[in-house]
Amino acid sequence: MNRFLKGAMILTIAGVIVKIIGAFSKVLVARILGGEGIGLYMMAYPIYQIIVSISAAGIPISIMIAEKLANRDMRGVQQVFNVSLRVLTLVGIIFSVGLYASAEWLIKWNIITDPRALIPIQLLSPAIIVVTILSCFRGYFQGFQYMVPTGTSQVFEQIFRVGSMVGLAYYFIDSGLHLAAGGATFATFPGVLAGLIVLVYFYRSQRSLRQQMLSEQNEEAPIERTSAVIKRLFALAIPVSMANIMLPMVSLIDTFIVPKRLMDIGYYLHEATTQFGYLTGMATSLIGLPIILTTALAASLVPAVSEAHATVNKGRIIERASTAMKIANLFAIPACIGLCVLATPISQLIYATPNAGPVIAVISLSIIFLGWQQITAGILQGLGRTIIPMLSIFIGLMVKAILDYQLTGSIELGINGAAWATNLNFAIAALINLVFVKRYVGSIIQCMNLLKIIISAMAMGGATQVSFMFLVDMVGNGAAVAISILIAFIVYILSLWITKAIVMD
């Protein structure tokens, strides 16, 4: 348990650092590009995220390596890594060339509504080759439940990406909004390259450890053929990759549907692009901050559950799964309520516009459901039940696409309709996963504990609302937000103590 929680803590700290740096960059880039430029950027970036999710197989590699380590098969570990590295490099090249070649087709067939997004899409393609190799190294270290290399590489990746993004966007802004957005998307390449260099350094520094573990090799472990390793990799990678495309697919569906539907109800092209930027570039970006912890927990759960499953230790699986869900609820529920209450003030503070506030308030509900989906998907993937998260996401995305079309085309809802569609998408995927987790593991949510957390979070939300309304005219928006968040934290901690919600059984 200590190793599992330590891994989650390391990834959470790295994630917080990454998000802080990213939030700083988003403020600068949003101010440089504006809502319209962010809209162009977000028309390109989800396509890259989809391809990366399909071509990167870090989680399947971590599952395979964790299984080998549970059997003291270091020879098998090296075989899995070497074969995966070669396969993923080839896959990365194919997808990189494919994205660049298909960019004009996406514009020509009006799949991407704004032709200015052509250059941003094309400039993303070089990063795909690097990121597939990077995912292989991350999967290797995560299989060992050694999260320091992954966390360190994430920080370096973000530093180089953000520095390049801000610099290139600023440099090209006078040459055209499309070129500035293209510079911002190209910044992904130096970022992932820096992350890969860090991981290669950690891998080389572990040479003596690998030799020691090879000397303790379990000679009874069977030697697999290369074809068997590749078959196992793809058997895991395809459903896991599909399950990991939740957020990118949401953005991609929004890219294809939302701007068109907004124009159907009377928005001009630049207005629809701006509204789209509020949703995908601002609101969706904000929900990424509270789920740092659940993302880290899910990444740590996969090898931890896989290891326990390989040794047939169901008690340890239940313990780790229940702990992960408790921690997720403790953070996700108050984050949802707090962001909903302060949506417009936060939009004004971070993005220098209150216009994204309403859509931020609506989509804040996704924090809870997305957190549940991540935790349950991690459990199921660790158990080898990788098909289930894929199917749950597919069902959720089908509902999302239908609701996107219907709700965004409503004059009363507009862009908020797309946000509600996203909420229901995550909720459906999470609930389906929960049903199967209960079947294979048991109940991992204690209803009484969940109720206590909800009550505490609601008390926090009320205190936050009252304190902000009292303070805003006295100290201004920024200071009122900061003080209200501090008050919210204190009230929440006190409420948890009063209700005894933080007592771990």
N, C-alpha and C positions, 0 to 999 in steps of 0.2 A: 504493500500500500504506500509506503514512504516513497518508493521509486516512482510510482504512478503519479502521486501528488507533486513530487519534486519536478517531474517532467512537465506537468501541467503548469506549475508555477513559473518555470523557466520560460516556457512558451508564452505565458500570459505577460510576464514582464517585457519580453521582447515585443509582443504584440502591442502593449501600451506604448512603448517607445516608438514603434513603427507608426502607430496611429497618431501620436502627438506630432511627429515629424510630418506625417501625411496631412493632418489637419492644418498645420502651419502652411504647408504648400498649397492646400486647397483654397485657403483664404487668399493667398497671393495670386494663384492662378485664376480663381474666380473673379478677382478684382481686375486682372489683366484681360481675361477673355470675356468676362460678363456671362450672363445667362445664355446668350446665343452661342458664344464660343464653347462654353461647357457642353451645350447641346450637341455641337459638332464632334467634340471629343468623345462624348458618350455614345454617339452613333457608331463610332469605330471600336471603342475599347471592349464592349461586350462580345463582339465577334472574336477578338483575340482571347478573351477569357474562356469562351466556349471551346476553342481549338486547344488551348492549353489544358483545360480540364479533360479533354478527350485524349490528348497525346501524352500527358504526364501521368505516371503510374506510381507515385511515391508511396501511397497507402498500400496497394497490393504488394509492393516490394517489402514494406515493413512487416506485413502479415507473414509472408513467406520466410523472411529472416527470423522473425520471432519464433516461428514453428521450428526452424532448424536449430536455433539456440536452445530451445527447451529440450532438444534431444542431443545437445552437445555436439552438433554437426557443423563445425566451423568450415570444413571443406565444402559442405553444401551451401553455407552462407556466401563464400567467395564465388561459387558457381552461379548462384542466383544473381549476385551483384554484377558479375562480368557479362553474363548473358543479357541481363536487363539493360545494361549500359549500351551495348551494341544495338539492341532492338530499338530502344527509345531514341537513340541518335538518328537512326534511319527514319523512324516515324516523325521526328521533329523536322527533318529535312523535307519530307513529303508535305507536311502541313504548312511549312513556311512558304515553300514554292506555290502551293495551292492557294493560300490566302492572297499572295501578291497577284497571281494570275487571275483570280476571280473578282478582284476589287471592282474593275470596270463593269463586269457583268452585273454585280449587285446594284450599281448605279443605273445601268442601262435598263434593267428590268424593274426599276423603281422599287426594289426591295428596301434600299436605303433612299429615303425621300429627298435628301438634300445632296446635290452633286458635289458640294464643297467638301464632303466627307471622304472623297476619293483618296487624297493624299494622306490624311490621318490613318486610313485603313492600310494603305500600302506600306507606310513607314513602321507599322507594328510587326511586319512579317519577320525581320531578322531576329527578333527576340525569341521566337518560338523554338528555334534550334537549341538555343542556350538553355531555355527554361526546362526543356524535356530532360536534358542532361543533369541539370540542377536538381530536378525532382528525384532522379535516381539516387543521387548522393544523399538527399534528405531521407528518402525511404530507407536507405542503408542504416543511417544513424538512428532513426526512429525505431527500427527493428530491434536495436540494442537498448531501446528506451533511454538513449543518451541524447538529450534534447539541446545541449549547449551549442553544438555546431549549427543545428537548424535555427535556433534563436539568434545566434551571432550573425549568420548569413542573412537572415531577414532584416536585421538592423542595417547592415552594410548595403544590402540591396536597396532599401528605402532611402538611405542617405544619398547614394549616387543617383537614384531615379529622381528624387525630389530636386536635387541640385540641378540636374540636367533639365528637368521639366520647367522649372521656374526660369532658368536662364534662356532656354530656347524659345519659350513662349514670349518672354519679354523682348528677345532679339528680333523675332519675326513679326511682332504685332503690327509694326508700321508697314510691313510688306503685304499684309492681308490676313484676315481672321482665319482663313483655311490653312495658311502656312503656319500660323502660330499654334493652332490646334494640332497640326501635323508634328510640329516640334515637340509638343507636349506628349504625344503618343510615342514618338521615337525614343523618348527618355527612358522607356521601359528597357531598352537594350543595354545601355551601360549599367543599369541597376541590376539586372539578372546576371550580367557578366561579373560584376563585383561579388555578388552572392556566391557564384560558382567558384571563384578563386578562393574565397574563404573556406568553402567545403573541401576543396582539393587539398588545402593546407592541413585541415584537421585529419583528412584521410591519410595523408602521407605521415603525419605525426603519430599515427596509430600502428605503424608498421610492426613495431616490436610486440605490441599487444596481440596482433593477429598471429604472429609467429608463435607466441606463447600458447594461444588458444588452439592452434593447429597441432601443437605437441600434445595437447590433452584431448585430441580428437576421439570421438566415440567410433571405434572401428566397425561396430555393428550397424552403424547408420548406412543405409543403402546409397549407392552412387547412382544418381539420376542421369538419364540421357539429356542432352541439350534440348532436344525436341520436346521432352516432357516438361522441362522448366519453362520453355516458351509457351506451351499449351496452358500450363498452370497460371503463368503471368497474364495471359489474355483472358483466361476464364475468370480471374479476379478483376483484372483491369477494366474490362468492358462495363460490368455493372457498377463498379466503384466509381469509375470516371463519370458515368451517367448520373450517379447519385451526388457527385461533387459539383455538378453544374447548376445547382439550384439558383444561386444568385445571378450568375452569368446568363442563364436561360431566362430568368425573369426580366433582366435588362434587355435581352435580345428580343423577347416577345414585345416588350414595351416599344423597342426601337421600330419594329415592323408595323405595329398597330396604332400606338398612341398618337404620333404626329398626324397620321392620316385621319383618324377619327376626330381629332381636335379641329382639323381643317373642314371636316364634314359638317361640324356644327358652327362654323363661321369664323374660325381663327385664320389669319393670314399665315404664310409659311414661317416668317420670322417670329411671330407670336407663338405658333405651335412649337417651334424649336426652343424658344425660351421657356415655355411651360414644361416641355420635356426635360430641359436642363434642371428646372426646379425639382422634378421628381427623381431623376436618375443621378444627376451630378451633385445634388444637395441633400435631399431627403434620404435617399437610399444610402448615401455615404455616411450620414449620421448614425443610422442603425448599425453600421459596421463597427462602431466604437464599443457599444455595450456587449457585443457578441465575441469580443476578443477572448474572454474567459471560456465561453462555451466551445469556441473553435479550438482552443488549447486543450481543454478537457477531452474533446472528441479525438484529437490527434494522439493524445496520450492513452486514451481508452483502447484504441485499436490494437496496438501490440500487447498491452497489459491483459486485455480480455483474451486475445489470441494465445498468449502464453498460458494463462489459466485454463483455457479450453483444451490446449494440447496436453496438459497434465491432468485433465478431467477433475478440476477443482471448481465445482459449481458454487460453493460457498464464497470463494474469493471473487468470482464473477459478480454475484449478487451484491457483495459488499462494495466493490468498486463502482458498479453501475448506480447503486442507490446513492452513494456519496457524491458522484458526479452530478446526478439530477438535483440533489439538495443544494449543492453549491450553485448550480445553474439558476435555480429558482430564486435563491437569495440575492442574486445580482440582476437577473433579467427582469423580474417583475417590478422592482422599484425603478429600474432604468426606463422601462416602458411608461410608467406613470409620470415620472419626472420629466421625460422628454415631451410627453403629451401636454403637460401643464405649461411648460416653458417653451413650447414650439416656436411661437412667433418672436419672443425676445431673443431666443438663441439664433434664429434665422437672421435677425437684425444684427446681432453681435458678431456672428461668424461670417456671414455672407454680405453684410451691408445692405440687406433688403429684407423687408418683412414678408414679401410675397410668397416665399417658400413655406411660411409658417403653417398654413392650413394643411398642406399635404404632408408636412413633417408630423403634425399631430395625428393624422389618420394612420400613417404607416408605422408609427411607434409601436402599435400592437404587434407588429411582426417580430419584434425583439423576443418576445416570449415564445412564440411558435417556432421561430427559426432556431432558437436555443434548444428547444425540445427535439426538433428534427435532427440537429447536429449530434446531440448526445445519443439518441436512440439509433441513429445511423452508425455511429462509432461502435456501439454495442453489437449490433447485428453484423457489421463488417468483421469485427473481431471474432465472432462466432462462425464466420465463413458463410453467413446467410446474406451474401452481397446482392442477390437478386431483389430482395424485398425493398431496401431503400431506393433502388432504381425504379421499381414499379410504383412505389408511393409517390415519388417525385413526378413520374410521368403522368399519373392521374391528376396530381395537383396542378401541373403545368397545363394540362388540357382544360381544366376548369378555369385557370388563369387566363388562357387565350380567349375563351368564350366570354368571360366576364369583362376582360379588357375591352373587347369590341362593344359589348352592350353598355357597360357603365360609363366608359369614357365618351361614348356617343350621346350621353345624356347631358343636356344643357345645364341641368341643376347640379350635376356632379363634376363634369369635365375631368380635369387631371386627378381630382380626388377619387374618381371612379377607378382609375388604374391602381391607386394605392389600396383601395378596398379589395380589389382583385388579388393583389399581392398578399394581403393579410390572409385571405381565404386559401390561397395556394399553399402557404406555409402551414396553416392549421390542418389542412387535409393530409399533407405529407407526414406531419408530426403524429397525428392521431392514428394513422395506419401503422406507422412504425411502432407506436406504443402498444397496439394490440398484439403484434408479433413478439415484441420484447416480453410482454406478460406471458405469452404462450411458452417461450423458450427459456426464459430466465425466472420470471415471477414479477410481482408488482414492485416497481422501483419508485413510485410516488406515494408518499404517505399523505392522505387527504387532510388530516388534522394539521400536520406541519405546513402544508400548502396553504390552508385557510389562514393560519397565523401569519404567514408571510404576506398574504394578500391584505389582511387587515392592517398590518404594520405599514405596508407600502401605501395604502389609501390614507392613513393618518399622515404619512410623510407628504403625500400629494396635496392634502388640504393645507398643511402648514406652509408648503412651498408657494401655493397660490396666494394665500393671505399675506405672506411676508413680501412677495414680489409687488403686489398691488400697493402695499403700504410704503415700500421703499422706492419705487421707480421714480416718483415725482421728486423725491428728496435727493437721491444720489445719482440718478440717471440709469439708463438701461443696463449698461455693462456691469456696473457695481451692484445693481439690484440682482442681476442674474447670479453673480458670484456669491453674494451674501445668502441669497435664497438657497443655492445649492449646498452651502455650508450648513444652514439651518435644516435643510432636508436630510442631510447625512446624520446630524445629531438626533433629530426626531425619529428617524428610521432605526438607528441603533438602540435608542431607548425603548422604542415600541417592540423590537425583537426581544429585548431583555425582559420587558413586562409580560409579553405573551409566551416567553420561553421557546421561541421559534428556533433559536440557534443551538438548542440542546441536541447533540447528536446521540442517537441511540446506539 
